[in-house]
Amino acid sequence: MRDPDERKEFEMKDFSLKIGRKNWKVKFVKSKDLGNSWGQCDSPTVRNPKIFVYRGSDRRNLVNTLLHEVLHAVRPELSEEAVTETADVLERALNRLGYEISE
């Protein structure tokens, strides 16, 4: 990772991410596309898997949600509780490194 002082401004653009042997599409969407959740993750077994993250949430929640959904993609066998705890710890670790994730 680059020095936090040298990173470019946070950008919320859709992107692709290689997870396992598949290219996942990560999309930032409106709340109406997610129903009652902050994010969603396709099953890794689908042909063209996608991760959806609510674009209207504050930066910290958006990053936490992205971590959470990526964890589901990488380790689908983990419980919701394990994924939530791990995403929270990773977010705090990034903050401790100086990558503050606040508005």
Contacts in CASP RR format, 6 or more apart in sequence:
PFRMAT RR
TARGET T0000
AUTHOR 0000-0000-0000
METHOD contacts of the structure
MODEL  1
MRDPDERKEFEMKDFSLKIGRKNWKVKFVKSKDLGNSWGQCDSPTVRNPK
IFVYRGSDRRNLVNTLLHEVLHAVRPELSEEAVTETADVLERALNRLGYE
ISE
1 97 0 8 1.000
1 99 0 8 1.000
4 97 0 8 1.000
4 98 0 8 1.000
4 99 0 8 1.000
4 100 0 8 1.000
7 99 0 8 1.000
10 59 0 8 1.000
12 28 0 8 1.000
12 55 0 8 1.000
12 62 0 8 1.000
13 28 0 8 1.000
14 25 0 8 1.000
14 26 0 8 1.000
14 27 0 8 1.000
14 28 0 8 1.000
15 25 0 8 1.000
15 26 0 8 1.000
16 23 0 8 1.000
16 24 0 8 1.000
16 25 0 8 1.000
16 26 0 8 1.000
17 23 0 8 1.000
17 24 0 8 1.000
17 26 0 8 1.000
17 51 0 8 1.000
17 70 0 8 1.000
18 24 0 8 1.000
19 44 0 8 1.000
19 49 0 8 1.000
19 70 0 8 1.000
19 73 0 8 1.000
19 74 0 8 1.000
20 74 0 8 1.000
22 44 0 8 1.000
22 49 0 8 1.000
24 42 0 8 1.000
24 49 0 8 1.000
24 50 0 8 1.000
24 51 0 8 1.000
24 73 0 8 1.000
25 48 0 8 1.000
25 49 0 8 1.000
25 50 0 8 1.000
25 51 0 8 1.000
26 50 0 8 1.000
26 51 0 8 1.000
26 53 0 8 1.000
26 66 0 8 1.000
27 50 0 8 1.000
27 51 0 8 1.000
27 52 0 8 1.000
27 53 0 8 1.000
28 52 0 8 1.000
28 53 0 8 1.000
28 54 0 8 1.000
28 55 0 8 1.000
28 62 0 8 1.000
29 52 0 8 1.000
29 53 0 8 1.000
29 54 0 8 1.000
29 55 0 8 1.000
30 54 0 8 1.000
30 55 0 8 1.000
30 56 0 8 1.000
31 54 0 8 1.000
31 56 0 8 1.000
33 52 0 8 1.000
34 40 0 8 1.000
34 52 0 8 1.000
34 54 0 8 1.000
37 54 0 8 1.000
38 53 0 8 1.000
38 54 0 8 1.000
38 57 0 8 1.000
38 61 0 8 1.000
38 65 0 8 1.000
38 68 0 8 1.000
39 51 0 8 1.000
39 52 0 8 1.000
39 53 0 8 1.000
39 54 0 8 1.000
39 65 0 8 1.000
39 68 0 8 1.000
39 69 0 8 1.000
40 51 0 8 1.000
40 52 0 8 1.000
40 69 0 8 1.000
41 49 0 8 1.000
41 50 0 8 1.000
41 51 0 8 1.000
41 52 0 8 1.000
41 69 0 8 1.000
41 70 0 8 1.000
41 72 0 8 1.000
41 73 0 8 1.000
42 49 0 8 1.000
42 50 0 8 1.000
42 51 0 8 1.000
42 73 0 8 1.000
43 49 0 8 1.000
43 76 0 8 1.000
44 73 0 8 1.000
44 76 0 8 1.000
49 73 0 8 1.000
51 66 0 8 1.000
51 69 0 8 1.000
51 70 0 8 1.000
51 73 0 8 1.000
52 69 0 8 1.000
53 62 0 8 1.000
53 65 0 8 1.000
53 66 0 8 1.000
53 69 0 8 1.000
54 62 0 8 1.000
54 65 0 8 1.000
55 62 0 8 1.000
56 62 0 8 1.000
57 65 0 8 1.000
58 102 0 8 1.000
58 103 0 8 1.000
59 101 0 8 1.000
59 102 0 8 1.000
59 103 0 8 1.000
60 91 0 8 1.000
60 101 0 8 1.000
60 102 0 8 1.000
60 103 0 8 1.000
63 91 0 8 1.000
63 94 0 8 1.000
63 101 0 8 1.000
64 87 0 8 1.000
64 88 0 8 1.000
64 91 0 8 1.000
64 101 0 8 1.000
65 87 0 8 1.000
67 86 0 8 1.000
67 87 0 8 1.000
67 90 0 8 1.000
67 91 0 8 1.000
68 83 0 8 1.000
68 84 0 8 1.000
68 87 0 8 1.000
71 78 0 8 1.000
71 83 0 8 1.000
71 86 0 8 1.000
71 87 0 8 1.000
72 78 0 8 1.000
72 83 0 8 1.000
75 83 0 8 1.000
78 86 0 8 1.000
91 101 0 8 1.000
94 101 0 8 1.000
95 101 0 8 1.000
END
